[in-house]
Amino acid sequence: MEKKKANFKLKGLRVEHNLKQSDIAKKIGISESTYNRKENGYADFSETEMYKISKIFKKDPAFIFFNNIFFDDKVAK
């Protein structure tokens, strides 16, 4: 199984809100082990799971799940 990039934003939000992986897993309807694999980059969250997680933290899914977009200096000027 190939590891992708771990979701540090999600982990940070979870820790900030004093939630365990098992808490989030239960709220979105998956097992703790499945959640662990997804948070650590071994599997992807489904769109439905991303939506549910974004509602838990009251954040836009793009903020939690997608990398920031960096612009070339020439475009930014």
mmCIF file of the N, C-alpha and C atoms, coordinates in Angstrom:
data_MODEL
# 
_entry.id   MODEL 
# 
loop_
_atom_site.group_PDB 
_atom_site.id 
_atom_site.type_symbol 
_atom_site.label_atom_id 
_atom_site.label_alt_id 
_atom_site.label_comp_id 
_atom_site.label_asym_id 
_atom_site.label_entity_id 
_atom_site.label_seq_id 
_atom_site.pdbx_PDB_ins_code 
_atom_site.Cartn_x 
_atom_site.Cartn_y 
_atom_site.Cartn_z 
_atom_site.occupancy 
_atom_site.B_iso_or_equiv 
_atom_site.pdbx_formal_charge 
_atom_site.auth_seq_id 
_atom_site.auth_comp_id 
_atom_site.auth_asym_id 
_atom_site.auth_atom_id 
_atom_site.pdbx_PDB_model_num 
ATOM 1   N N  . MET A 1 1  ? 0.841   -1.168 0.000   1.00 0.00 ? 1  MET A N  1 
ATOM 2   C CA . MET A 1 1  ? 0.000   0.000  0.000   1.00 0.00 ? 1  MET A CA 1 
ATOM 3   C C  . MET A 1 1  ? 0.893   1.239  0.000   1.00 0.00 ? 1  MET A C  1 
ATOM 4   N N  . GLU A 1 2  ? 0.682   2.121  -0.955  1.00 0.00 ? 2  GLU A N  1 
ATOM 5   C CA . GLU A 1 2  ? 1.501   3.321  -1.084  1.00 0.00 ? 2  GLU A CA 1 
ATOM 6   C C  . GLU A 1 2  ? 0.961   4.431  -0.192  1.00 0.00 ? 2  GLU A C  1 
ATOM 7   N N  . LYS A 1 3  ? 1.850   5.028  0.581   1.00 0.00 ? 3  LYS A N  1 
ATOM 8   C CA . LYS A 1 3  ? 1.445   6.125  1.454   1.00 0.00 ? 3  LYS A CA 1 
ATOM 9   C C  . LYS A 1 3  ? 1.449   7.426  0.685   1.00 0.00 ? 3  LYS A C  1 
ATOM 10  N N  . LYS A 1 4  ? 0.374   8.192  0.852   1.00 0.00 ? 4  LYS A N  1 
ATOM 11  C CA . LYS A 1 4  ? 0.286   9.522  0.279   1.00 0.00 ? 4  LYS A CA 1 
ATOM 12  C C  . LYS A 1 4  ? 0.684   10.504 1.378   1.00 0.00 ? 4  LYS A C  1 
ATOM 13  N N  . LYS A 1 5  ? 0.395   11.751 1.197   1.00 0.00 ? 5  LYS A N  1 
ATOM 14  C CA . LYS A 1 5  ? 0.737   12.756 2.200   1.00 0.00 ? 5  LYS A CA 1 
ATOM 15  C C  . LYS A 1 5  ? -0.280  12.727 3.343   1.00 0.00 ? 5  LYS A C  1 
ATOM 16  N N  . ALA A 1 6  ? 0.214   12.687 4.569   1.00 0.00 ? 6  ALA A N  1 
ATOM 17  C CA . ALA A 1 6  ? -0.671  12.721 5.738   1.00 0.00 ? 6  ALA A CA 1 
ATOM 18  C C  . ALA A 1 6  ? -1.366  14.080 5.802   1.00 0.00 ? 6  ALA A C  1 
ATOM 19  N N  . ASN A 1 7  ? -2.567  14.095 6.371   1.00 0.00 ? 7  ASN A N  1 
ATOM 20  C CA . ASN A 1 7  ? -3.324  15.333 6.466   1.00 0.00 ? 7  ASN A CA 1 
ATOM 21  C C  . ASN A 1 7  ? -3.041  16.007 7.812   1.00 0.00 ? 7  ASN A C  1 
ATOM 22  N N  . PHE A 1 8  ? -2.023  16.860 7.830   1.00 0.00 ? 8  PHE A N  1 
ATOM 23  C CA . PHE A 1 8  ? -1.631  17.524 9.070   1.00 0.00 ? 8  PHE A CA 1 
ATOM 24  C C  . PHE A 1 8  ? -2.621  18.600 9.486   1.00 0.00 ? 8  PHE A C  1 
ATOM 25  N N  . LYS A 1 9  ? -3.318  19.220 8.524   1.00 0.00 ? 9  LYS A N  1 
ATOM 26  C CA . LYS A 1 9  ? -4.345  20.198 8.886   1.00 0.00 ? 9  LYS A CA 1 
ATOM 27  C C  . LYS A 1 9  ? -5.459  19.514 9.663   1.00 0.00 ? 9  LYS A C  1 
ATOM 28  N N  . LEU A 1 10 ? -5.892  18.367 9.167   1.00 0.00 ? 10 LEU A N  1 
ATOM 29  C CA . LEU A 1 10 ? -6.962  17.632 9.834   1.00 0.00 ? 10 LEU A CA 1 
ATOM 30  C C  . LEU A 1 10 ? -6.524  17.187 11.222  1.00 0.00 ? 10 LEU A C  1 
ATOM 31  N N  . LYS A 1 11 ? -5.335  16.650 11.318  1.00 0.00 ? 11 LYS A N  1 
ATOM 32  C CA . LYS A 1 11 ? -4.834  16.215 12.623  1.00 0.00 ? 11 LYS A CA 1 
ATOM 33  C C  . LYS A 1 11 ? -4.746  17.397 13.583  1.00 0.00 ? 11 LYS A C  1 
ATOM 34  N N  . GLY A 1 12 ? -4.265  18.525 13.094  1.00 0.00 ? 12 GLY A N  1 
ATOM 35  C CA . GLY A 1 12 ? -4.167  19.720 13.931  1.00 0.00 ? 12 GLY A CA 1 
ATOM 36  C C  . GLY A 1 12 ? -5.523  20.180 14.447  1.00 0.00 ? 12 GLY A C  1 
ATOM 37  N N  . LEU A 1 13 ? -6.520  20.185 13.567  1.00 0.00 ? 13 LEU A N  1 
ATOM 38  C CA . LEU A 1 13 ? -7.872  20.562 13.983  1.00 0.00 ? 13 LEU A CA 1 
ATOM 39  C C  . LEU A 1 13 ? -8.414  19.581 15.020  1.00 0.00 ? 13 LEU A C  1 
ATOM 40  N N  . ARG A 1 14 ? -8.183  18.313 14.777  1.00 0.00 ? 14 ARG A N  1 
ATOM 41  C CA . ARG A 1 14 ? -8.678  17.278 15.692  1.00 0.00 ? 14 ARG A CA 1 
ATOM 42  C C  . ARG A 1 14 ? -8.068  17.457 17.079  1.00 0.00 ? 14 ARG A C  1 
ATOM 43  N N  . VAL A 1 15 ? -6.756  17.657 17.132  1.00 0.00 ? 15 VAL A N  1 
ATOM 44  C CA . VAL A 1 15 ? -6.062  17.839 18.412  1.00 0.00 ? 15 VAL A CA 1 
ATOM 45  C C  . VAL A 1 15 ? -6.511  19.140 19.081  1.00 0.00 ? 15 VAL A C  1 
ATOM 46  N N  . GLU A 1 16 ? -6.637  20.199 18.292  1.00 0.00 ? 16 GLU A N  1 
ATOM 47  C CA . GLU A 1 16 ? -7.072  21.503 18.807  1.00 0.00 ? 16 GLU A CA 1 
ATOM 48  C C  . GLU A 1 16 ? -8.447  21.410 19.477  1.00 0.00 ? 16 GLU A C  1 
ATOM 49  N N  . HIS A 1 17 ? -9.303  20.546 18.944  1.00 0.00 ? 17 HIS A N  1 
ATOM 50  C CA . HIS A 1 17 ? -10.655 20.366 19.483  1.00 0.00 ? 17 HIS A CA 1 
ATOM 51  C C  . HIS A 1 17 ? -10.733 19.225 20.504  1.00 0.00 ? 17 HIS A C  1 
ATOM 52  N N  . ASN A 1 18 ? -9.580  18.728 20.921  1.00 0.00 ? 18 ASN A N  1 
ATOM 53  C CA . ASN A 1 18 ? -9.514  17.644 21.919  1.00 0.00 ? 18 ASN A CA 1 
ATOM 54  C C  . ASN A 1 18 ? -10.332 16.421 21.517  1.00 0.00 ? 18 ASN A C  1 
ATOM 55  N N  . LEU A 1 19 ? -10.240 16.054 20.251  1.00 0.00 ? 19 LEU A N  1 
ATOM 56  C CA . LEU A 1 19 ? -10.939 14.878 19.747  1.00 0.00 ? 19 LEU A CA 1 
ATOM 57  C C  . LEU A 1 19 ? -9.939  13.783 19.413  1.00 0.00 ? 19 LEU A C  1 
ATOM 58  N N  . LYS A 1 20 ? -10.343 12.556 19.646  1.00 0.00 ? 20 LYS A N  1 
ATOM 59  C CA . LYS A 1 20 ? -9.527  11.398 19.276  1.00 0.00 ? 20 LYS A CA 1 
ATOM 60  C C  . LYS A 1 20 ? -9.958  10.929 17.889  1.00 0.00 ? 20 LYS A C  1 
ATOM 61  N N  . GLN A 1 21 ? -9.114  10.145 17.263  1.00 0.00 ? 21 GLN A N  1 
ATOM 62  C CA . GLN A 1 21 ? -9.473  9.584  15.963  1.00 0.00 ? 21 GLN A CA 1 
ATOM 63  C C  . GLN A 1 21 ? -10.772 8.805  16.065  1.00 0.00 ? 21 GLN A C  1 
ATOM 64  N N  . SER A 1 22 ? -10.963 8.102  17.165  1.00 0.00 ? 22 SER A N  1 
ATOM 65  C CA . SER A 1 22 ? -12.191 7.319  17.343  1.00 0.00 ? 22 SER A CA 1 
ATOM 66  C C  . SER A 1 22 ? -13.427 8.216  17.409  1.00 0.00 ? 22 SER A C  1 
ATOM 67  N N  . ASP A 1 23 ? -13.283 9.424  17.951  1.00 0.00 ? 23 ASP A N  1 
ATOM 68  C CA . ASP A 1 23 ? -14.410 10.363 18.016  1.00 0.00 ? 23 ASP A CA 1 
ATOM 69  C C  . ASP A 1 23 ? -14.861 10.771 16.618  1.00 0.00 ? 23 ASP A C  1 
ATOM 70  N N  . ILE A 1 24 ? -13.894 11.156 15.783  1.00 0.00 ? 24 ILE A N  1 
ATOM 71  C CA . ILE A 1 24 ? -14.224 11.574 14.415  1.00 0.00 ? 24 ILE A CA 1 
ATOM 72  C C  . ILE A 1 24 ? -14.763 10.390 13.625  1.00 0.00 ? 24 ILE A C  1 
ATOM 73  N N  . ALA A 1 25 ? -14.114 9.246  13.758  1.00 0.00 ? 25 ALA A N  1 
ATOM 74  C CA . ALA A 1 25 ? -14.555 8.049  13.035  1.00 0.00 ? 25 ALA A CA 1 
ATOM 75  C C  . ALA A 1 25 ? -16.014 7.744  13.333  1.00 0.00 ? 25 ALA A C  1 
ATOM 76  N N  . LYS A 1 26 ? -16.384 7.807  14.595  1.00 0.00 ? 26 LYS A N  1 
ATOM 77  C CA . LYS A 1 26 ? -17.767 7.516  14.988  1.00 0.00 ? 26 LYS A CA 1 
ATOM 78  C C  . LYS A 1 26 ? -18.729 8.535  14.387  1.00 0.00 ? 26 LYS A C  1 
ATOM 79  N N  . LYS A 1 27 ? -18.338 9.814  14.405  1.00 0.00 ? 27 LYS A N  1 
ATOM 80  C CA . LYS A 1 27 ? -19.200 10.875 13.885  1.00 0.00 ? 27 LYS A CA 1 
ATOM 81  C C  . LYS A 1 27 ? -19.437 10.752 12.381  1.00 0.00 ? 27 LYS A C  1 
ATOM 82  N N  . ILE A 1 28 ? -18.447 10.218 11.651  1.00 0.00 ? 28 ILE A N  1 
ATOM 83  C CA . ILE A 1 28 ? -18.615 10.122 10.194  1.00 0.00 ? 28 ILE A CA 1 
ATOM 84  C C  . ILE A 1 28 ? -18.983 8.716  9.737   1.00 0.00 ? 28 ILE A C  1 
ATOM 85  N N  . GLY A 1 29 ? -19.080 7.776  10.682  1.00 0.00 ? 29 GLY A N  1 
ATOM 86  C CA . GLY A 1 29 ? -19.586 6.445  10.363  1.00 0.00 ? 29 GLY A CA 1 
ATOM 87  C C  . GLY A 1 29 ? -18.587 5.466  9.782   1.00 0.00 ? 29 GLY A C  1 
ATOM 88  N N  . ILE A 1 30 ? -17.312 5.577  10.205  1.00 0.00 ? 30 ILE A N  1 
ATOM 89  C CA . ILE A 1 30 ? -16.309 4.605  9.766   1.00 0.00 ? 30 ILE A CA 1 
ATOM 90  C C  . ILE A 1 30 ? -15.571 4.075  10.993  1.00 0.00 ? 30 ILE A C  1 
ATOM 91  N N  . SER A 1 31 ? -14.812 3.015  10.812  1.00 0.00 ? 31 SER A N  1 
ATOM 92  C CA . SER A 1 31 ? -14.060 2.455  11.937  1.00 0.00 ? 31 SER A CA 1 
ATOM 93  C C  . SER A 1 31 ? -12.856 3.342  12.258  1.00 0.00 ? 31 SER A C  1 
ATOM 94  N N  . GLU A 1 32 ? -12.369 3.211  13.485  1.00 0.00 ? 32 GLU A N  1 
ATOM 95  C CA . GLU A 1 32 ? -11.196 3.974  13.893  1.00 0.00 ? 32 GLU A CA 1 
ATOM 96  C C  . GLU A 1 32 ? -9.982  3.614  13.042  1.00 0.00 ? 32 GLU A C  1 
ATOM 97  N N  . SER A 1 33 ? -9.825  2.335  12.720  1.00 0.00 ? 33 SER A N  1 
ATOM 98  C CA . SER A 1 33 ? -8.662  1.927  11.922  1.00 0.00 ? 33 SER A CA 1 
ATOM 99  C C  . SER A 1 33 ? -8.731  2.504  10.509  1.00 0.00 ? 33 SER A C  1 
ATOM 100 N N  . THR A 1 34 ? -9.936  2.568  9.942   1.00 0.00 ? 34 THR A N  1 
ATOM 101 C CA . THR A 1 34 ? -10.095 3.167  8.613   1.00 0.00 ? 34 THR A CA 1 
ATOM 102 C C  . THR A 1 34 ? -9.787  4.655  8.675   1.00 0.00 ? 34 THR A C  1 
ATOM 103 N N  . TYR A 1 35 ? -10.292 5.318  9.701   1.00 0.00 ? 35 TYR A N  1 
ATOM 104 C CA . TYR A 1 35 ? -10.011 6.743  9.860   1.00 0.00 ? 35 TYR A CA 1 
ATOM 105 C C  . TYR A 1 35 ? -8.503  6.983  9.986   1.00 0.00 ? 35 TYR A C  1 
ATOM 106 N N  . ASN A 1 36 ? -7.847  6.168  10.794  1.00 0.00 ? 36 ASN A N  1 
ATOM 107 C CA . ASN A 1 36 ? -6.402  6.287  10.986  1.00 0.00 ? 36 ASN A CA 1 
ATOM 108 C C  . ASN A 1 36 ? -5.668  6.186  9.657   1.00 0.00 ? 36 ASN A C  1 
ATOM 109 N N  . ARG A 1 37 ? -6.040  5.211  8.847   1.00 0.00 ? 37 ARG A N  1 
ATOM 110 C CA . ARG A 1 37 ? -5.400  5.037  7.536   1.00 0.00 ? 37 ARG A CA 1 
ATOM 111 C C  . ARG A 1 37 ? -5.603  6.270  6.663   1.00 0.00 ? 37 ARG A C  1 
ATOM 112 N N  . LYS A 1 38 ? -6.786  6.853  6.729   1.00 0.00 ? 38 LYS A N  1 
ATOM 113 C CA . LYS A 1 38 ? -7.089  8.013  5.892   1.00 0.00 ? 38 LYS A CA 1 
ATOM 114 C C  . LYS A 1 38 ? -6.375  9.268  6.393   1.00 0.00 ? 38 LYS A C  1 
ATOM 115 N N  . GLU A 1 39 ? -6.389  9.505  7.691   1.00 0.00 ? 39 GLU A N  1 
ATOM 116 C CA . GLU A 1 39 ? -5.717  10.688 8.228   1.00 0.00 ? 39 GLU A CA 1 
ATOM 117 C C  . GLU A 1 39 ? -4.212  10.617 7.990   1.00 0.00 ? 39 GLU A C  1 
ATOM 118 N N  . ASN A 1 40 ? -3.658  9.421  7.997   1.00 0.00 ? 40 ASN A N  1 
ATOM 119 C CA . ASN A 1 40 ? -2.213  9.254  7.820   1.00 0.00 ? 40 ASN A CA 1 
ATOM 120 C C  . ASN A 1 40 ? -1.789  9.047  6.372   1.00 0.00 ? 40 ASN A C  1 
ATOM 121 N N  . GLY A 1 41 ? -2.715  9.178  5.442   1.00 0.00 ? 41 GLY A N  1 
ATOM 122 C CA . GLY A 1 41 ? -2.366  9.193  4.032   1.00 0.00 ? 41 GLY A CA 1 
ATOM 123 C C  . GLY A 1 41 ? -2.287  7.851  3.340   1.00 0.00 ? 41 GLY A C  1 
ATOM 124 N N  . TYR A 1 42 ? -2.813  6.805  3.955   1.00 0.00 ? 42 TYR A N  1 
ATOM 125 C CA . TYR A 1 42 ? -2.786  5.490  3.319   1.00 0.00 ? 42 TYR A CA 1 
ATOM 126 C C  . TYR A 1 42 ? -4.038  5.214  2.492   1.00 0.00 ? 42 TYR A C  1 
ATOM 127 N N  . ALA A 1 43 ? -5.050  6.052  2.640   1.00 0.00 ? 43 ALA A N  1 
ATOM 128 C CA . ALA A 1 43 ? -6.294  5.929  1.871   1.00 0.00 ? 43 ALA A CA 1 
ATOM 129 C C  . ALA A 1 43 ? -6.914  7.321  1.774   1.00 0.00 ? 43 ALA A C  1 
ATOM 130 N N  . ASP A 1 44 ? -7.828  7.486  0.843   1.00 0.00 ? 44 ASP A N  1 
ATOM 131 C CA . ASP A 1 44 ? -8.487  8.776  0.637   1.00 0.00 ? 44 ASP A CA 1 
ATOM 132 C C  . ASP A 1 44 ? -9.832  8.821  1.350   1.00 0.00 ? 44 ASP A C  1 
ATOM 133 N N  . PHE A 1 45 ? -10.200 10.009 1.814   1.00 0.00 ? 45 PHE A N  1 
ATOM 134 C CA . PHE A 1 45 ? -11.540 10.224 2.336   1.00 0.00 ? 45 PHE A CA 1 
ATOM 135 C C  . PHE A 1 45 ? -12.497 10.341 1.153   1.00 0.00 ? 45 PHE A C  1 
ATOM 136 N N  . SER A 1 46 ? -13.709 9.838  1.316   1.00 0.00 ? 46 SER A N  1 
ATOM 137 C CA . SER A 1 46 ? -14.730 10.016 0.285   1.00 0.00 ? 46 SER A CA 1 
ATOM 138 C C  . SER A 1 46 ? -15.239 11.458 0.360   1.00 0.00 ? 46 SER A C  1 
ATOM 139 N N  . GLU A 1 47 ? -15.951 11.890 -0.676  1.00 0.00 ? 47 GLU A N  1 
ATOM 140 C CA . GLU A 1 47 ? -16.521 13.238 -0.666  1.00 0.00 ? 47 GLU A CA 1 
ATOM 141 C C  . GLU A 1 47 ? -17.475 13.406 0.506   1.00 0.00 ? 47 GLU A C  1 
ATOM 142 N N  . THR A 1 48 ? -18.267 12.377 0.777   1.00 0.00 ? 48 THR A N  1 
ATOM 143 C CA . THR A 1 48 ? -19.215 12.429 1.891   1.00 0.00 ? 48 THR A CA 1 
ATOM 144 C C  . THR A 1 48 ? -18.480 12.570 3.219   1.00 0.00 ? 48 THR A C  1 
ATOM 145 N N  . GLU A 1 49 ? -17.405 11.819 3.400   1.00 0.00 ? 49 GLU A N  1 
ATOM 146 C CA . GLU A 1 49 ? -16.617 11.909 4.635   1.00 0.00 ? 49 GLU A CA 1 
ATOM 147 C C  . GLU A 1 49 ? -15.986 13.290 4.780   1.00 0.00 ? 49 GLU A C  1 
ATOM 148 N N  . MET A 1 50 ? -15.470 13.839 3.678   1.00 0.00 ? 50 MET A N  1 
ATOM 149 C CA . MET A 1 50 ? -14.881 15.176 3.721   1.00 0.00 ? 50 MET A CA 1 
ATOM 150 C C  . MET A 1 50 ? -15.935 16.205 4.123   1.00 0.00 ? 50 MET A C  1 
ATOM 151 N N  . TYR A 1 51 ? -17.136 16.061 3.574   1.00 0.00 ? 51 TYR A N  1 
ATOM 152 C CA . TYR A 1 51 ? -18.226 16.981 3.899   1.00 0.00 ? 51 TYR A CA 1 
ATOM 153 C C  . TYR A 1 51 ? -18.568 16.894 5.390   1.00 0.00 ? 51 TYR A C  1 
ATOM 154 N N  . LYS A 1 52 ? -18.712 15.679 5.909   1.00 0.00 ? 52 LYS A N  1 
ATOM 155 C CA . LYS A 1 52 ? -19.051 15.490 7.323   1.00 0.00 ? 52 LYS A CA 1 
ATOM 156 C C  . LYS A 1 52 ? -17.971 16.062 8.235   1.00 0.00 ? 52 LYS A C  1 
ATOM 157 N N  . ILE A 1 53 ? -16.719 15.835 7.884   1.00 0.00 ? 53 ILE A N  1 
ATOM 158 C CA . ILE A 1 53 ? -15.606 16.359 8.689   1.00 0.00 ? 53 ILE A CA 1 
ATOM 159 C C  . ILE A 1 53 ? -15.587 17.884 8.651   1.00 0.00 ? 53 ILE A C  1 
ATOM 160 N N  . SER A 1 54 ? -15.845 18.465 7.490   1.00 0.00 ? 54 SER A N  1 
ATOM 161 C CA . SER A 1 54 ? -15.860 19.927 7.388   1.00 0.00 ? 54 SER A CA 1 
ATOM 162 C C  . SER A 1 54 ? -16.963 20.522 8.257   1.00 0.00 ? 54 SER A C  1 
ATOM 163 N N  . LYS A 1 55 ? -18.079 19.821 8.381   1.00 0.00 ? 55 LYS A N  1 
ATOM 164 C CA . LYS A 1 55 ? -19.176 20.286 9.237   1.00 0.00 ? 55 LYS A CA 1 
ATOM 165 C C  . LYS A 1 55 ? -18.799 20.187 10.716  1.00 0.00 ? 55 LYS A C  1 
ATOM 166 N N  . ILE A 1 56 ? -18.086 19.143 11.100  1.00 0.00 ? 56 ILE A N  1 
ATOM 167 C CA . ILE A 1 56 ? -17.652 18.981 12.494  1.00 0.00 ? 56 ILE A CA 1 
ATOM 168 C C  . ILE A 1 56 ? -16.799 20.174 12.922  1.00 0.00 ? 56 ILE A C  1 
ATOM 169 N N  . PHE A 1 57 ? -15.886 20.595 12.053  1.00 0.00 ? 57 PHE A N  1 
ATOM 170 C CA . PHE A 1 57 ? -14.953 21.668 12.392  1.00 0.00 ? 57 PHE A CA 1 
ATOM 171 C C  . PHE A 1 57 ? -15.400 23.045 11.904  1.00 0.00 ? 57 PHE A C  1 
ATOM 172 N N  . LYS A 1 58 ? -16.544 23.087 11.209  1.00 0.00 ? 58 LYS A N  1 
ATOM 173 C CA . LYS A 1 58 ? -17.071 24.348 10.672  1.00 0.00 ? 58 LYS A CA 1 
ATOM 174 C C  . LYS A 1 58 ? -16.027 25.054 9.800   1.00 0.00 ? 58 LYS A C  1 
ATOM 175 N N  . LYS A 1 59 ? -15.408 24.265 8.936   1.00 0.00 ? 59 LYS A N  1 
ATOM 176 C CA . LYS A 1 59 ? -14.391 24.770 8.007   1.00 0.00 ? 59 LYS A CA 1 
ATOM 177 C C  . LYS A 1 59 ? -14.755 24.330 6.593   1.00 0.00 ? 59 LYS A C  1 
ATOM 178 N N  . ASP A 1 60 ? -14.306 25.082 5.622   1.00 0.00 ? 60 ASP A N  1 
ATOM 179 C CA . ASP A 1 60 ? -14.492 24.709 4.226   1.00 0.00 ? 60 ASP A CA 1 
ATOM 180 C C  . ASP A 1 60 ? -13.686 23.444 3.943   1.00 0.00 ? 60 ASP A C  1 
ATOM 181 N N  . PRO A 1 61 ? -14.272 22.476 3.220   1.00 0.00 ? 61 PRO A N  1 
ATOM 182 C CA . PRO A 1 61 ? -13.521 21.253 2.908   1.00 0.00 ? 61 PRO A CA 1 
ATOM 183 C C  . PRO A 1 61 ? -12.186 21.532 2.213   1.00 0.00 ? 61 PRO A C  1 
ATOM 184 N N  . ALA A 1 62 ? -12.149 22.556 1.369   1.00 0.00 ? 62 ALA A N  1 
ATOM 185 C CA . ALA A 1 62 ? -10.906 22.885 0.658   1.00 0.00 ? 62 ALA A CA 1 
ATOM 186 C C  . ALA A 1 62 ? -9.803  23.270 1.637   1.00 0.00 ? 62 ALA A C  1 
ATOM 187 N N  . PHE A 1 63 ? -10.153 23.956 2.715   1.00 0.00 ? 63 PHE A N  1 
ATOM 188 C CA . PHE A 1 63 ? -9.161  24.347 3.721   1.00 0.00 ? 63 PHE A CA 1 
ATOM 189 C C  . PHE A 1 63 ? -8.539  23.120 4.377   1.00 0.00 ? 63 PHE A C  1 
ATOM 190 N N  . ILE A 1 64 ? -9.360  22.116 4.648   1.00 0.00 ? 64 ILE A N  1 
ATOM 191 C CA . ILE A 1 64 ? -8.887  20.928 5.362   1.00 0.00 ? 64 ILE A CA 1 
ATOM 192 C C  . ILE A 1 64 ? -8.180  19.940 4.442   1.00 0.00 ? 64 ILE A C  1 
ATOM 193 N N  . PHE A 1 65 ? -8.728  19.738 3.250   1.00 0.00 ? 65 PHE A N  1 
ATOM 194 C CA . PHE A 1 65 ? -8.299  18.598 2.442   1.00 0.00 ? 65 PHE A CA 1 
ATOM 195 C C  . PHE A 1 65 ? -7.443  18.909 1.225   1.00 0.00 ? 65 PHE A C  1 
ATOM 196 N N  . PHE A 1 66 ? -7.355  20.153 0.837   1.00 0.00 ? 66 PHE A N  1 
ATOM 197 C CA . PHE A 1 66 ? -6.605  20.450 -0.376  1.00 0.00 ? 66 PHE A CA 1 
ATOM 198 C C  . PHE A 1 66 ? -5.451  21.383 -0.083  1.00 0.00 ? 66 PHE A C  1 
ATOM 199 N N  . ASN A 1 67 ? -4.335  21.172 -0.780  1.00 0.00 ? 67 ASN A N  1 
ATOM 200 C CA . ASN A 1 67 ? -3.140  21.991 -0.588  1.00 0.00 ? 67 ASN A CA 1 
ATOM 201 C C  . ASN A 1 67 ? -3.409  23.418 -1.014  1.00 0.00 ? 67 ASN A C  1 
ATOM 202 N N  . ASN A 1 68 ? -2.659  24.337 -0.418  1.00 0.00 ? 68 ASN A N  1 
ATOM 203 C CA . ASN A 1 68 ? -2.747  25.737 -0.816  1.00 0.00 ? 68 ASN A CA 1 
ATOM 204 C C  . ASN A 1 68 ? -2.221  25.884 -2.231  1.00 0.00 ? 68 ASN A C  1 
ATOM 205 N N  . ILE A 1 69 ? -2.763  26.849 -2.936  1.00 0.00 ? 69 ILE A N  1 
ATOM 206 C CA . ILE A 1 69 ? -2.310  27.130 -4.297  1.00 0.00 ? 69 ILE A CA 1 
ATOM 207 C C  . ILE A 1 69 ? -1.275  28.251 -4.218  1.00 0.00 ? 69 ILE A C  1 
ATOM 208 N N  . PHE A 1 70 ? -0.123  28.003 -4.795  1.00 0.00 ? 70 PHE A N  1 
ATOM 209 C CA . PHE A 1 70 ? 0.932   29.005 -4.809  1.00 0.00 ? 70 PHE A CA 1 
ATOM 210 C C  . PHE A 1 70 ? 1.021   29.599 -6.211  1.00 0.00 ? 70 PHE A C  1 
ATOM 211 N N  . PHE A 1 71 ? 1.131   30.910 -6.259  1.00 0.00 ? 71 PHE A N  1 
ATOM 212 C CA . PHE A 1 71 ? 1.199   31.598 -7.536  1.00 0.00 ? 71 PHE A CA 1 
ATOM 213 C C  . PHE A 1 71 ? 2.636   31.985 -7.847  1.00 0.00 ? 71 PHE A C  1 
ATOM 214 N N  . ASP A 1 72 ? 2.950   31.979 -9.102  1.00 0.00 ? 72 ASP A N  1 
ATOM 215 C CA . ASP A 1 72 ? 4.247   32.438 -9.573  1.00 0.00 ? 72 ASP A CA 1 
ATOM 216 C C  . ASP A 1 72 ? 4.373   33.928 -9.262  1.00 0.00 ? 72 ASP A C  1 
ATOM 217 N N  . ASP A 1 73 ? 5.572   34.386 -8.913  1.00 0.00 ? 73 ASP A N  1 
ATOM 218 C CA . ASP A 1 73 ? 5.793   35.799 -8.598  1.00 0.00 ? 73 ASP A CA 1 
ATOM 219 C C  . ASP A 1 73 ? 5.314   36.716 -9.711  1.00 0.00 ? 73 ASP A C  1 
ATOM 220 N N  . LYS A 1 74 ? 5.478   36.302 -10.950 1.00 0.00 ? 74 LYS A N  1 
ATOM 221 C CA . LYS A 1 74 ? 5.085   37.134 -12.080 1.00 0.00 ? 74 LYS A CA 1 
ATOM 222 C C  . LYS A 1 74 ? 3.580   37.338 -12.098 1.00 0.00 ? 74 LYS A C  1 
ATOM 223 N N  . VAL A 1 75 ? 2.834   36.345 -11.719 1.00 0.00 ? 75 VAL A N  1 
ATOM 224 C CA . VAL A 1 75 ? 1.379   36.445 -11.706 1.00 0.00 ? 75 VAL A CA 1 
ATOM 225 C C  . VAL A 1 75 ? 0.921   37.297 -10.529 1.00 0.00 ? 75 VAL A C  1 
ATOM 226 N N  . ALA A 1 76 ? 1.595   37.177 -9.408  1.00 0.00 ? 76 ALA A N  1 
ATOM 227 C CA . ALA A 1 76 ? 1.186   37.879 -8.195  1.00 0.00 ? 76 ALA A CA 1 
ATOM 228 C C  . ALA A 1 76 ? 1.424   39.387 -8.271  1.00 0.00 ? 76 ALA A C  1 
ATOM 229 N N  . LYS A 1 77 ? 2.321   39.842 -9.132  1.00 0.00 ? 77 LYS A N  1 
ATOM 230 C CA . LYS A 1 77 ? 2.656   41.277 -9.214  1.00 0.00 ? 77 LYS A CA 1 
ATOM 231 C C  . LYS A 1 77 ? 1.598   42.072 -9.923  1.00 0.00 ? 77 LYS A C  1 
# 
